[in-house]
Structure formats: C-alpha cells, structure tokens
Amino acid sequence: MKIYATVCAALGLLSACATSAPYHYYILNPQPPGASEVRKASAGQVALRVSLPSLVDRPEMVLNSSAQGVIVLEHERWAAPLTDLMTQTLAQDIERRRGDLLVVGQNLVFASGPAFKISVNVLQMSVHRTGQASIETQWRIVGVRTGKDEVGGEVFSATLRQDDYAGVAQALSEILGLLADRLVAQISLAE
C-alpha cells in the first residue's frame, strides 16, 4: 500500500509539471504601422548599434514592481534577444521616416561604407504593467562624410494601453518610434 501511495504521489507531481503555464513570445513592431516612405534607389547607409542594460537584455520580460524591485516573467518572453529586436525595429522606424536611408547593423556595412554611424545606449528601461514604459537614452550620430558629430539624450515614455503583456511590447514599439523621430531630426544636423 505504501508503494502504491508513493507511485501515485510521483505521478501526481509529474502531471503537475506537465501542465505548467505555456510560454508566450513577443516582438516589437515599427511605428506607425503600415506607414513607410518610398525607398530611393541611391539610399545612403546608416550603421546602427543599440546597447541595453544587462538587467533587461534577457529572454524574459522584466517589469518593475517598485522603485527598487523587478519581476522577471518566466513565461512571457521576447521572441529574439531584446537588443536585436530593438535594433531591428529602430532601423525600420528610421527607414520609414527617411526613404533615402538604408539602416544596417554595425557589422553589415557594405563596401561603399556608411554615411552615418548611430550608437544608441539605453541607460535605463522601466516598465510598469499598469502604467507606463520608459527608456532613458543617450545617442551619438557621426556623419562619416561630413565629420559632424551630434550627441543627445532623452527619456521617452508611452502608456500601456492594454492590460496584458502584449501591451508592454506595444508600448516599447511606440517608444522606439519616438526615438526614431528624434534621431531622424538629429541626422539632418549631421548631414
């Protein structure tokens, strides 16, 4: 009888493990959705690099629980490394605003070389599920051909409109759109 109870308990534990919560994966999307400038044939290249704090550059979503605390959500995950998602989305956002630019990663510059180099350093990212998401950034834009150097920094915020984790991804997408607006304005100063 004791062996039967032990086997039943073990099977119960195994079935509990098998029915754990499913994983959900999220991406970021260029903003505004569907809008894009027509690509010009002679697009100038932009080499883009984005860096994130290690606290948030992880597969799991990280939410702020208080001023000093965070929650790491094991089952709510980014579909790719967050640095890659942010770099790709920001690149598309810049291209949507400037059809004369082709934004590539730092390591993918073609033989003609970039017209601009953009480095974006995200100093802090905070997300409160019931409120706002924000990123504090610093950037540097170098006009390779002109030698002009533009630096800046700003905090960008967006309200979470949905009360679910997809709302976090949407708010971060909106923030990257705001950052792209600012970078495009700064690019024109480095031309």
N, C-alpha and C positions, 0 to 999 in steps of 0.2 A: 504494500500500500504506500509506503514511503517513497519507493522508486517511482510509482505512478504519479504521485504528487510532485516530485522533482521534475519529471519529464513534462508534466502539464505546465509547471511554472516556467520552465525553459522555453517551451513552445509559445507561451503567452508573451514572454519577453521578445522572442524573435518576431512574432506577429506585430508587436508594438513598434519595433524598429522598421518593419517593412511598410508601415502605414504612416511614416513621418511626413511632415509637410513637404509639398513639392517645391522645387526651385523655380523662381521667376527671373527672367532675364530682361534687361532694359537697354535701350540705345538712346542716343541723342540725335536730334533732327535739326537740319538747317532751318533758319528763320529768315524771313517769313516763309511758311510752307508754300511750295509751288512757284514762288517768285524767283526769277533769275534774269540777269542781263544777258543779252546775246553775246556769245563768245566771239571775240575778234580773232582773225587769223594770226596776227602777229602779237600774241599775248606775251607780256613780259613775265618773267618768272619771279616768284617770291619763295624764298626758303623760310619755312616756319618751324619753330621749335616751341613746344609748350612743356613746362615742368609743373608738377604738383607736389604738395607736401606728402610725405610717405603715409601719414595718418589716413588720408583719403584715397591714395593711389593703390587701391586693392580691389579684388574681385567683388567683395561685398559692399553694399551701400552702407554709408556711415551717416548717422543722424545725430544731431546734438540733443542731449537730454537735459542739459543745464549749461551754465557758463563754464563749468569745469568738467563736464562729463559727456561721453558719447555712447551711442548704441551701435554695435556692429550687427547688421542684419544678415544672418547666415543664409537665409533662403531668398533674399532679394539681392540680385547680383547684376553687375554690368556684363553685357554680352562680350565685351573685349576689355583689355586694360583701359582704365579710365583716361589715362594720359593719351592713348591712341584715339579713343572716342572724342575727346575734347579737341585734339589736334585736327582730326578729320572734319569734324563739324565746323570748327572755326575756319578752316581752309575753305569749305564750301560756302560759309557765310560771307567771307571776303570776296570770293569769286562771284557770288550773287549780286554783290554791290558794285563790283568793278569787273566788267566783262573783258577788260584789257589785261587782266592779270590771271596767271595760272599759278596756283599755290601748291607747292610740293613740300614734302618732308625735308628736313635738313640733309639727309643722306641721298636724296633722289634728284639733285640738281643736274640739269642737262649740260652738255658741252658748252653752250653759249654762256652759261653762268647766270646767276640770279641778278635781277635789277635791284631787289631789296632783300634784306635779311631781317626777319622779325623774330624776336625772342620774347615770349610771354612767360612770366614767372607768377604762378598763383601762390601767393603768400599764405592765404587762409581761405578755406571754404567751409561755410556753415550752412546746415540745412535743419530747419525745424519743421517737422511734418505738419504741424497745424498752423504754420505761419509763412515764413519766408525762407528763401535760399539766397545766399550771397557769396560772392568771391571778392577777395581783395587782391588786386593785380598790380604788377609793375611790368613795363614793356620797354623794349628798345627796338627802334626801326632804323636800319642803316641803308641809305641809298648808295649802293655799291658804285654806281657810275658817277654820282654827283658828290659823294663823300659827305653828304649831310647825315646828321645823326639826331634822331628825335627820341627822347625818353619821356615816359609818363607813367602814371599810376592812378588807379581809381578803384572804388568799391562799386560793384554792380549788384543789384538785387532784383528779385522777382517774387511775386506772391504765388504760393502753391494754390492753384485753383481747384484741384481735385484732392479729395481726402483719401488718396491711395498712393502707392509708391510710383505709379506712372506719373503722378503729379510732380514728383521730385525730378524725374527725367525731363519733363516738360519745362519746369522752372529753370533748370540748368541750361536747357536748349535756348530759352529766351534770354538768359544772361549772356550766353555766348553771342547771340545776335546783337545785343547791346555793346558788347566788347568789340565785335566786328565793325559796327558803326563808328566807334571811336578810333579804331586802328585805321580804317579807310580814310578818315579825316586827317590823321597823322601822316599817312603815306603821302598824301598830296603835298605836305610840307617838306618831305624828304626828296621830292622829285626835282 
